[in-house]
Amino acid sequence: MRAKSLVYAMEIVLLLTFATICSGGIGLAAGDLDVLNEKTSYTWSCYLKVYDPARHEYVLYWTATQYLKILEIESKDSIVDARVAYSTHYDVINIAKYTEIDTENRTVSHRDGNYKASFNLSENKYVFEFVKESWGFKIDFPISPFTIFNVKEEGFEEFFYNTYILWHLSENETMDRGLFFDTWDIILGSRRRVYYVELYYSVVDLNLGEEIGSEGLPKTGILEMNAEIDQVMGIVIKLRYFWKFADKMFEIILELVDTNSKYFIKNSFIYLLVALFFALIVLGTAIRMIKERRRKRLIRI
């Protein structure tokens, strides 16, 4: 009787575990403006590597830690005022040619939280861009880590497609400049539902002052962007930019490495797999116990 009860209990545990894994892990669901939570912080690791054709290898130019913390949110009517702390701290700089501006000004800028931003929801209720990051380049990178998307707002997917994916070639002609779809990924040991974004831009269209030509951006160069946006927190959890600059190929890669968000439970996917593993062991033991008892009964008979 005890073995059967154990089997039933394990079956329930396995079903709950499987359901939780399939649903995306244990967590809470955000709504309305819950993507803007006071005292919530995010930390990303970032690095720039450059392919040097003369050396036939990638060279690591720098590594950085980027940080954003929402300190205070005030809203009145359609206006949202936010006070945040943010920073881009370069941990290792092997080649500082493209980071001079940031290492002088932005390394600890506004880390004390005196930066304020205001958003008018009647004009744009889908994107809260606190700072436009450029990593020292004079390039208008489409998406910055210091941006939070209001992913739970009705119509967000349509807005994102029309704003970032749809490319207006002329007044009557459009085409898609990339991909945008719903998927999942394992982030900090937890299974997360994410939007995957892949975009291609003419790098000249994003130029804010870089030299054009053999020593700068090529006239026909393409900037490729890959990103993952968390479908609950609304933050960029992975980001990659790839483009040609002078005679080299540049690649910036960024990934979320820490957060205290109430909508994120770290390692939940790993914990569930461990629980599933032990549940299977206990279930197997219970089944063997039942079979052993049946065998002994047959022997007695």
VOPAGU-2260 file (C-alpha; in pm, 1 decimal, decimal comma):
REM VOPAGU-2260
SITE   aa  ch    i         X         Y         Z
SITE  MET   A    0       0,0       0,0       0,0
SITE  ARG   A    1     284,9     232,4      86,1
SITE  ALA   A    2     454,7     169,8    -248,0
SITE  LYS   A    3     134,9     241,7    -440,3
SITE  SER   A    4      86,3     570,3    -253,8
SITE  LEU   A    5     442,8     660,4    -340,3
SITE  VAL   A    6     378,6     587,8    -706,1
SITE  TYR   A    7      66,1     805,5    -708,1
SITE  ALA   A    8     253,8    1089,7    -537,2
SITE  MET   A    9     539,1    1067,0    -785,3
SITE  GLU   A   10     297,1    1067,5   -1078,2
SITE  ILE   A   11     149,7    1393,5    -950,6
SITE  VAL   A   12     497,2    1544,6    -903,5
SITE  LEU   A   13     601,7    1440,0   -1253,6
SITE  LEU   A   14     288,2    1586,1   -1409,3
SITE  LEU   A   15     331,1    1916,6   -1224,7
SITE  THR   A   16     699,6    1929,2   -1311,8
SITE  PHE   A   17     635,9    1860,4   -1678,8
SITE  ALA   A   18     357,2    2118,3   -1691,4
SITE  THR   A   19     578,3    2381,6   -1529,0
SITE  ILE   A   20     866,7    2316,5   -1768,3
SITE  CYS   A   21     637,0    2333,6   -2069,5
SITE  SER   A   22     475,4    2656,0   -1949,0
SITE  GLY   A   23     810,0    2831,6   -1918,9
SITE  GLY   A   24     906,8    2783,8   -1557,5
SITE  ILE   A   25     782,2    2915,4   -1227,5
SITE  GLY   A   26     719,6    3290,1   -1227,9
SITE  LEU   A   27     473,7    3575,3   -1231,5
SITE  ALA   A   28     306,1    3746,7   -1521,2
SITE  ALA   A   29     345,1    4119,3   -1575,5
SITE  GLY   A   30      72,1    4346,6   -1698,9
SITE  ASP   A   31      12,2    4710,4   -1795,7
SITE  LEU   A   32     325,1    4907,8   -1695,8
SITE  ASP   A   33     467,3    4635,3   -1472,4
SITE  VAL   A   34     775,9    4631,8   -1693,3
SITE  LEU   A   35     874,7    4948,8   -1504,8
SITE  ASN   A   36     934,2    4831,6   -1148,9
SITE  GLU   A   37    1102,5    5047,3    -887,5
SITE  LYS   A   38    1422,6    4904,7    -734,6
SITE  THR   A   39    1457,8    4656,0   -1021,7
SITE  SER   A   40    1806,9    4627,9   -1166,3
SITE  TYR   A   41    1962,8    4457,5   -1467,1
SITE  THR   A   42    2325,9    4377,5   -1544,4
SITE  TRP   A   43    2469,8    4271,8   -1880,3
SITE  SER   A   44    2811,7    4156,4   -1991,4
SITE  CYS   A   45    2930,1    4296,6   -2322,7
SITE  TYR   A   46    3236,8    4270,0   -2542,4
SITE  LEU   A   47    3370,3    4386,3   -2876,5
SITE  LYS   A   48    3571,6    4151,0   -3092,1
SITE  VAL   A   49    3711,5    4238,4   -3432,9
SITE  TYR   A   50    3813,8    4007,9   -3714,1
SITE  ASP   A   51    4148,9    4119,5   -3849,5
SITE  PRO   A   52    4203,3    3978,1   -4202,6
SITE  ALA   A   53    4575,3    4053,3   -4179,6
SITE  ARG   A   54    4604,7    3818,9   -3880,2
SITE  HIS   A   55    4324,4    3584,1   -3987,5
SITE  GLU   A   56    4179,0    3585,8   -3636,9
SITE  TYR   A   57    3943,4    3767,6   -3400,8
SITE  VAL   A   58    4095,2    4022,6   -3162,4
SITE  LEU   A   59    3920,6    4112,0   -2835,5
SITE  TYR   A   60    3913,3    4492,6   -2813,6
SITE  TRP   A   61    3730,0    4529,7   -2481,8
SITE  THR   A   62    3489,0    4378,1   -2231,6
SITE  ALA   A   63    3231,5    4580,2   -2039,9
SITE  THR   A   64    2961,6    4553,5   -1774,4
SITE  GLN   A   65    2641,7    4748,6   -1835,6
SITE  TYR   A   66    2396,3    4829,4   -1559,3
SITE  LEU   A   67    2046,1    4973,5   -1531,7
SITE  LYS   A   68    1837,3    5025,7   -1217,7
SITE  ILE   A   69    1491,9    5181,1   -1199,9
SITE  LEU   A   70    1487,5    5392,3    -884,0
SITE  GLU   A   71    1161,6    5582,7    -903,3
SITE  ILE   A   72     851,2    5585,6   -1123,1
SITE  GLU   A   73     583,0    5855,1   -1117,3
SITE  SER   A   74     285,1    5863,4   -1351,3
SITE  LYS   A   75      14,9    6123,4   -1403,9
SITE  ASP   A   76    -241,5    6100,0   -1680,1
SITE  SER   A   77     -41,8    5986,8   -1984,5
SITE  ILE   A   78     299,1    6106,3   -1860,4
SITE  VAL   A   79     544,4    5865,3   -1695,8
SITE  ASP   A   80     853,1    6008,8   -1524,5
SITE  ALA   A   81    1138,5    5775,2   -1436,1
SITE  ARG   A   82    1458,6    5819,0   -1237,7
SITE  VAL   A   83    1721,3    5560,0   -1315,9
SITE  ALA   A   84    2083,0    5471,3   -1253,7
SITE  TYR   A   85    2287,3    5335,9   -1542,0
SITE  SER   A   86    2647,5    5281,2   -1636,1
SITE  THR   A   87    2879,8    5129,4   -1892,8
SITE  HIS   A   88    3195,8    5015,5   -1719,0
SITE  TYR   A   89    3481,8    4886,7   -1933,2
SITE  ASP   A   90    3645,8    4605,3   -1740,0
SITE  VAL   A   91    3921,7    4516,3   -1986,7
SITE  ILE   A   92    4043,1    4743,0   -2265,6
SITE  ASN   A   93    4298,1    4586,9   -2497,7
SITE  ILE   A   94    4250,2    4839,3   -2777,7
SITE  ALA   A   95    4087,9    5172,8   -2685,3
SITE  LYS   A   96    4060,1    5324,2   -3032,1
SITE  TYR   A   97    3680,0    5311,3   -3036,5
SITE  THR   A   98    3608,6    5355,9   -2664,8
SITE  GLU   A   99    3787,3    5679,8   -2579,0
SITE  ILE   A  100    3467,8    5885,2   -2543,9
SITE  ASP   A  101    3295,4    5630,4   -2322,7
SITE  THR   A  102    3591,4    5556,7   -2097,1
SITE  GLU   A  103    3623,3    5928,8   -2023,1
SITE  ASN   A  104    3257,0    6017,9   -1976,7
SITE  ARG   A  105    3022,1    5724,4   -1957,3
SITE  THR   A  106    3209,5    5472,0   -1743,6
SITE  VAL   A  107    3037,9    5577,1   -1419,4
SITE  SER   A  108    2800,9    5840,7   -1557,3
SITE  HIS   A  109    2466,6    5853,7   -1373,8
SITE  ARG   A  110    2545,3    5547,2   -1160,9
SITE  ASP   A  111    2421,3    5752,1    -863,8
SITE  GLY   A  112    2074,7    5768,4   -1016,0
SITE  ASN   A  113    2037,5    6134,7   -1107,7
SITE  TYR   A  114    1928,2    6061,6   -1464,0
SITE  LYS   A  115    1562,8    6133,0   -1538,1
SITE  ALA   A  116    1351,4    6040,1   -1837,5
SITE  SER   A  117     994,3    6128,2   -1926,2
SITE  PHE   A  118     760,9    5933,1   -2155,5
SITE  ASN   A  119     430,8    6039,8   -2309,3
SITE  LEU   A  120     211,5    5730,2   -2339,3
SITE  SER   A  121     -24,9    5905,9   -2577,4
SITE  GLU   A  122     263,1    5927,0   -2827,1
SITE  ASN   A  123     440,7    5597,5   -2761,5
SITE  LYS   A  124     334,3    5340,7   -2502,5
SITE  TYR   A  125     549,4    5054,4   -2629,3
SITE  VAL   A  126     912,9    5166,2   -2587,4
SITE  PHE   A  127    1088,4    5322,7   -2287,3
SITE  GLU   A  128    1436,2    5415,3   -2405,7
SITE  PHE   A  129    1636,2    5568,1   -2120,6
SITE  VAL   A  130    1973,2    5599,0   -2294,3
SITE  LYS   A  131    2086,3    5548,0   -2652,6
SITE  GLU   A  132    2399,1    5332,2   -2627,4
SITE  SER   A  133    2662,8    5354,4   -2901,1
SITE  TRP   A  134    2974,0    5199,9   -2736,5
SITE  GLY   A  135    3187,8    5486,7   -2864,2
SITE  PHE   A  136    3084,5    5456,5   -3229,8
SITE  LYS   A  137    2902,0    5728,7   -3420,7
SITE  ILE   A  138    2634,5    5481,7   -3524,9
SITE  ASP   A  139    2262,5    5491,6   -3446,4
SITE  PHE   A  140    2224,4    5134,4   -3321,2
SITE  PRO   A  141    1851,3    5044,7   -3348,2
SITE  ILE   A  142    1813,6    4882,3   -3004,6
SITE  SER   A  143    1999,5    4963,9   -2683,3
SITE  PRO   A  144    2026,6    4755,9   -2363,4
SITE  PHE   A  145    1903,1    5064,3   -2176,1
SITE  THR   A  146    1559,5    5015,9   -2332,9
SITE  ILE   A  147    1251,7    4845,7   -2189,5
SITE  PHE   A  148     970,5    4733,3   -2419,2
SITE  ASN   A  149     612,2    4735,8   -2293,4
SITE  VAL   A  150     558,3    4380,8   -2418,9
SITE  LYS   A  151     226,3    4326,9   -2237,4
SITE  GLU   A  152      58,2    4629,0   -2392,2
SITE  GLU   A  153    -208,6    4533,5   -2644,3
SITE  GLY   A  154     -80,2    4570,9   -2999,2
SITE  PHE   A  155     289,5    4543,2   -2909,6
SITE  GLU   A  156     373,0    4281,3   -3172,6
SITE  GLU   A  157     206,4    4485,5   -3446,7
SITE  PHE   A  158     388,9    4798,0   -3328,4
SITE  PHE   A  159     725,8    4622,0   -3323,1
SITE  TYR   A  160     674,7    4478,7   -3670,1
SITE  ASN   A  161     572,1    4813,6   -3819,6
SITE  THR   A  162     852,2    5003,5   -3642,5
SITE  TYR   A  163    1150,4    4770,6   -3674,3
SITE  ILE   A  164    1073,3    4499,7   -3931,2
SITE  LEU   A  165     879,3    4678,4   -4203,6
SITE  TRP   A  166    1109,7    4869,6   -4438,2
SITE  HIS   A  167     952,4    5149,0   -4644,6
SITE  LEU   A  168    1141,2    5150,6   -4974,1
SITE  SER   A  169     913,1    5412,1   -5124,6
SITE  GLU   A  170     569,6    5558,3   -5070,7
SITE  ASN   A  171     401,0    5248,4   -5212,5
SITE  GLU   A  172     666,8    4980,3   -5168,6
SITE  THR   A  173     768,2    4797,2   -4851,5
SITE  MET   A  174     960,0    4484,8   -4757,5
SITE  ASP   A  175    1066,0    4304,1   -4442,0
SITE  ARG   A  176    1416,9    4387,2   -4324,6
SITE  GLY   A  177    1438,8    4079,9   -4100,9
SITE  LEU   A  178    1262,9    3831,8   -3871,1
SITE  PHE   A  179    1046,2    3864,8   -3560,1
SITE  PHE   A  180     890,2    3566,0   -3387,3
SITE  ASP   A  181     797,8    3403,6   -3055,5
SITE  THR   A  182    1036,4    3141,3   -2911,7
SITE  TRP   A  183    1216,4    3047,6   -2587,9
SITE  ASP   A  184    1566,5    3033,4   -2444,4
SITE  ILE   A  185    1748,0    2930,2   -2126,5
SITE  ILE   A  186    1863,6    3245,4   -1944,6
SITE  LEU   A  187    2044,7    3229,4   -1609,0
SITE  GLY   A  188    1924,7    2872,9   -1568,2
SITE  SER   A  189    1558,7    2958,3   -1632,4
SITE  ARG   A  190    1340,8    2889,7   -1933,2
SITE  ARG   A  191    1210,7    3219,9   -2070,7
SITE  ARG   A  192     963,6    3306,4   -2342,0
SITE  VAL   A  193    1131,9    3557,2   -2570,6
SITE  TYR   A  194    1085,3    3748,5   -2892,5
SITE  TYR   A  195    1366,7    3674,1   -3136,0
SITE  VAL   A  196    1460,7    3963,4   -3362,9
SITE  GLU   A  197    1693,5    3957,1   -3663,1
SITE  LEU   A  198    1737,4    4280,7   -3859,3
SITE  TYR   A  199    1950,8    4405,6   -4148,1
SITE  TYR   A  200    2022,7    4773,7   -4206,0
SITE  SER   A  201    2223,9    4971,5   -4454,5
SITE  VAL   A  202    2497,9    5091,0   -4221,1
SITE  VAL   A  203    2516,0    5425,6   -4402,7
SITE  ASP   A  204    2153,5    5492,3   -4300,9
SITE  LEU   A  205    2260,8    5456,6   -3935,6
SITE  ASN   A  206    2573,2    5669,7   -3968,5
SITE  LEU   A  207    2594,8    5964,0   -3726,7
SITE  GLY   A  208    2933,6    6094,5   -3831,1
SITE  GLU   A  209    3169,5    5806,9   -3904,0
SITE  GLU   A  210    3394,4    5840,7   -4206,5
SITE  ILE   A  211    3261,2    5680,6   -4523,3
SITE  GLY   A  212    3508,2    5488,4   -4736,0
SITE  SER   A  213    3808,7    5261,4   -4698,9
SITE  GLU   A  214    3894,2    5398,5   -4351,6
SITE  GLY   A  215    3539,9    5389,8   -4217,3
SITE  LEU   A  216    3197,3    5257,5   -4308,2
SITE  PRO   A  217    3158,2    5111,3   -4658,8
SITE  LYS   A  218    2891,9    5274,9   -4875,4
SITE  THR   A  219    2720,4    4942,3   -4938,1
SITE  GLY   A  220    2785,5    4792,2   -4593,8
SITE  ILE   A  221    2519,8    4602,9   -4397,4
SITE  LEU   A  222    2472,9    4608,0   -4020,3
SITE  GLU   A  223    2324,6    4285,2   -3884,1
SITE  MET   A  224    2140,4    4277,6   -3552,1
SITE  ASN   A  225    2021,7    3976,8   -3351,5
SITE  ALA   A  226    1830,7    4023,6   -3026,4
SITE  GLU   A  227    1612,5    3844,7   -2774,4
SITE  ILE   A  228    1350,8    4039,4   -2577,3
SITE  ASP   A  229    1200,9    3885,6   -2264,0
SITE  GLN   A  230     823,3    3853,0   -2299,1
SITE  VAL   A  231     757,3    3932,2   -1931,9
SITE  MET   A  232    1025,1    4181,2   -1822,6
SITE  GLY   A  233    1044,8    4355,4   -2160,5
SITE  ILE   A  234    1423,6    4389,0   -2146,8
SITE  VAL   A  235    1687,6    4292,7   -2399,8
SITE  ILE   A  236    1844,0    3972,3   -2268,9
SITE  LYS   A  237    2069,3    3905,9   -2568,3
SITE  LEU   A  238    2199,9    4144,1   -2833,3
SITE  ARG   A  239    2449,0    4117,0   -3119,2
SITE  TYR   A  240    2565,3    4370,3   -3377,7
SITE  PHE   A  241    2787,5    4276,2   -3671,5
SITE  TRP   A  242    2917,8    4513,2   -3938,4
SITE  LYS   A  243    3220,6    4603,7   -4149,1
SITE  PHE   A  244    3434,2    4898,5   -4043,7
SITE  ALA   A  245    3738,7    4993,9   -4252,6
SITE  ASP   A  246    3893,8    4659,9   -4353,5
SITE  LYS   A  247    3775,8    4470,2   -4043,8
SITE  MET   A  248    3458,2    4297,5   -3925,2
SITE  PHE   A  249    3324,7    4427,3   -3592,6
SITE  GLU   A  250    3102,2    4228,6   -3357,1
SITE  ILE   A  251    2944,2    4350,2   -3031,0
SITE  ILE   A  252    2782,8    4079,7   -2816,7
SITE  LEU   A  253    2576,9    4147,7   -2503,3
SITE  GLU   A  254    2394,3    3912,9   -2262,3
SITE  LEU   A  255    2201,6    3949,8   -1936,6
SITE  VAL   A  256    2404,7    3816,4   -1642,0
SITE  ASP   A  257    2201,8    3930,1   -1340,2
SITE  THR   A  258    1867,8    4079,6   -1234,0
SITE  ASN   A  259    1662,5    4112,5    -917,0
SITE  SER   A  260    1331,7    4132,5   -1106,3
SITE  LYS   A  261    1035,4    3979,7    -925,0
SITE  TYR   A  262     938,1    3826,8   -1258,7
SITE  PHE   A  263    1258,5    3625,3   -1287,0
SITE  ILE   A  264    1349,5    3321,0   -1077,3
SITE  LYS   A  265    1705,6    3216,3   -1152,0
SITE  ASN   A  266    1789,1    2851,7   -1219,4
SITE  SER   A  267    1422,6    2744,7   -1203,3
SITE  PHE   A  268    1465,0    2527,1   -1511,8
SITE  ILE   A  269    1769,1    2356,6   -1359,6
SITE  TYR   A  270    1586,4    2301,0   -1030,3
SITE  LEU   A  271    1294,7    2147,0   -1216,6
SITE  LEU   A  272    1522,2    1911,9   -1408,6
SITE  VAL   A  273    1690,6    1805,2   -1083,7
SITE  ALA   A  274    1348,7    1749,1    -924,7
SITE  LEU   A  275    1242,6    1548,9   -1228,6
SITE  PHE   A  276    1559,0    1337,1   -1206,8
SITE  PHE   A  277    1504,2    1250,6    -840,4
SITE  ALA   A  278    1132,6    1193,7    -899,4
SITE  LEU   A  279    1218,2     938,2   -1167,3
SITE  ILE   A  280    1457,8     764,3    -928,5
SITE  VAL   A  281    1193,9     744,9    -654,1
SITE  LEU   A  282     931,5     631,6    -904,4
SITE  GLY   A  283    1161,5     358,6   -1033,9
SITE  THR   A  284    1231,8     245,1    -677,6
SITE  ALA   A  285     860,5     231,2    -599,0
SITE  ILE   A  286     789,4      26,7    -911,0
SITE  ARG   A  287    1064,4    -219,9    -820,2
SITE  MET   A  288     919,1    -249,2    -467,8
SITE  ILE   A  289     576,3    -331,8    -609,0
SITE  LYS   A  290     718,7    -590,0    -848,1
SITE  GLU   A  291     922,4    -746,6    -565,4
SITE  ARG   A  292     613,7    -778,8    -344,6
SITE  ARG   A  293     416,7    -939,1    -625,5
SITE  ARG   A  294     701,1   -1182,8    -691,0
SITE  LYS   A  295     712,1   -1284,1    -322,6
SITE  ARG   A  296     336,2   -1340,2    -321,2
SITE  LEU   A  297     367,1   -1568,1    -622,2
SITE  ILE   A  298     645,1   -1761,9    -446,6
SITE  ARG   A  299     423,5   -1812,8    -138,8
SITE  ILE   A  300     141,5   -1939,9    -356,2
